[in-house]
Amino acid sequence: MKAVELIGEIDDQHHLHAQVPENLLPGRVRLIVLLPEEDDAGAAWMQGIGKEWEAELNDPREDIYTLEDGSPVDEAR
């Protein structure tokens, strides 16, 4: 057997999506799914949240704070 590494994504409906090289012929394949290590899962979670909130965070109506708001963390009290 020949192995080809692909990066895929599992959606909310538990479907796997992956782009394959054009030189691969259509047909059945055998898949081995490697799940991220616990440390990698945190990064995957953050990427997922960023993707989910992207539209909201890019909405200019959400820009309610400016750089002049608040005070520096290291400012003397």
Residue pairs with C-beta under 8 A, 6 or more apart in sequence:
1 30
4 20
4 21
4 24
6 18
6 19
6 20
7 18
8 16
8 17
8 18
9 16
9 17
9 18
10 16
10 17
11 17
16 31
16 33
36 43
36 44
56 62
